[in-house]
Amino acid sequence: MKVMITFALNNHFKIGLMASFSFLVAFALAPTAWAIERANLSAELGEVKAEFSAKAGEDCIEDPKLRIERQGETVLDTSVDDHVFDESIACQVIDLKAQDLDGDREPEIILDFYSGETHCCSTSLIYSYNPDRDRYRVINHYWGNGDYTLEDLNGDGIPEFNSRDDSFAYAFADYNASRFPPQIWRYQENKMHDITRDFPDRIYSHAYQLWIEYSLLRDKRRQGLSPEEVKVRPQIEQAVLAAYLANKYLLGQEEDGWGRLSQVYWWRDRNDFFSDLDRFLRRTGYIPEL
């Protein structure tokens, strides 16, 4: 696969790029205006080629367009604004990829956007070819505060979207203190499917890391906390334990998980926290509805 990114920069501004995970690019811009006058990206795999173009607006890109060619013939030439909806905001383009996501030897086109805020939010548009209608269809997947990497996690030759569950952001603590269970997605039949439970080793590893983190927090508490730390420590511990228990549900070990929480969490809001956590895990699908 070939990917080309071209930026035309205004001489009066500087642009900085930083990567989060393997692909996320957030723009560090001067506060008065965008540094990008135009952005062109292209990606190619086999006989499929995609080209993205956009102009700079006062705060975000404007007039974003995507064109897809097959064997040199244009099959799609569209405004990306028509395909970005719900919570998604196409403010900054991050990446354009051409990759076979479902093993049918037909490359999908993945267009990644970022809203332009400090750490939120990212969105992917995934375009797939429908040979019966000779046209492309598109779905929108919202990643929220996180992002993803494309990895073949099980060695079957088909990549997975390796991400995290963004519903835990701010759920029990502020963003920096929030902890996120892993979330793994597979694209198939023009839909994204949550297949996290198919990777118990990864879930267990993450749960183990969270328990180690909580153990260190508990050791620090035993050594003594300042009045300022006492104010925020319950929320910090809650964030770690919430993600830990979510992993235990994914592993089918929820009874052991609740037992551990009952043994270690003894702040005054213990009962309220346990009730809130139960409701949260039900609402987010970790505890299945009967």
Rosetta blueprint (number, residue, H / E / L):
1 M L
2 K E
3 V E
4 M E
5 I E
6 T E
7 F E
8 A E
9 L E
10 N L
11 N L
12 H L
13 F L
14 K L
15 I L
16 G E
17 L E
18 M E
19 A E
20 S E
21 F L
22 S L
23 F L
24 L E
25 V E
26 A E
27 F E
28 A E
29 L L
30 A L
31 P L
32 T L
33 A L
34 W L
35 A L
36 I E
37 E E
38 R E
39 A E
40 N E
41 L E
42 S E
43 A E
44 E E
45 L E
46 G L
47 E L
48 V E
49 K E
50 A E
51 E E
52 F E
53 S E
54 A E
55 K E
56 A E
57 G L
58 E L
59 D L
60 C L
61 I E
62 E E
63 D E
64 P E
65 K E
66 L E
67 R E
68 I E
69 E E
70 R E
71 Q L
72 G L
73 E E
74 T E
75 V E
76 L E
77 D E
78 T E
79 S E
80 V H
81 D H
82 D H
83 H H
84 V L
85 F L
86 D L
87 E L
88 S L
89 I L
90 A L
91 C L
92 Q E
93 V E
94 I E
95 D E
96 L E
97 K E
98 A E
99 Q E
100 D L
101 L L
102 D L
103 G L
104 D L
105 R L
106 E L
107 P L
108 E E
109 I E
110 I E
111 L E
112 D E
113 F E
114 Y E
115 S L
116 G L
117 E L
118 T L
119 H L
120 C L
121 C L
122 S E
123 T E
124 S E
125 L E
126 I E
127 Y E
128 S E
129 Y E
130 N E
131 P L
132 D L
133 R L
134 D L
135 R E
136 Y E
137 R E
138 V E
139 I E
140 N E
141 H E
142 Y E
143 W E
144 G E
145 N L
146 G L
147 D L
148 Y L
149 T E
150 L E
151 E E
152 D L
153 L L
154 N L
155 G L
156 D L
157 G L
158 I L
159 P L
160 E E
161 F E
162 N E
163 S E
164 R E
165 D L
166 D H
167 S H
168 F H
169 A L
170 Y L
171 A L
172 F L
173 A L
174 D L
175 Y L
176 N L
177 A L
178 S L
179 R L
180 F L
181 P L
182 P E
183 Q E
184 I E
185 W E
186 R E
187 Y E
188 Q E
189 E L
190 N L
191 K E
192 M E
193 H E
194 D E
195 I L
196 T H
197 R H
198 D H
199 F L
200 P H
201 D H
202 R H
203 I H
204 Y H
205 S H
206 H H
207 A H
208 Y H
209 Q H
210 L H
211 W H
212 I H
213 E H
214 Y H
215 S H
216 L H
217 L H
218 R H
219 D H
220 K H
221 R H
222 R H
223 Q H
224 G L
225 L L
226 S L
227 P H
228 E H
229 E H
230 V H
231 K H
232 V H
233 R H
234 P H
235 Q H
236 I H
237 E H
238 Q H
239 A H
240 V H
241 L H
242 A H
243 A H
244 Y H
245 L H
246 A H
247 N H
248 K H
249 Y H
250 L H
251 L L
252 G L
253 Q L
254 E H
255 E H
256 D H
257 G H
258 W H
259 G H
260 R H
261 L H
262 S H
263 Q H
264 V H
265 Y L
266 W L
267 W L
268 R L
269 D L
270 R H
271 N H
272 D H
273 F H
274 F H
275 S H
276 D H
277 L H
278 D H
279 R H
280 F H
281 L H
282 R H
283 R H
284 T L
285 G L
286 Y L
287 I L
288 P L
289 E L
290 L L
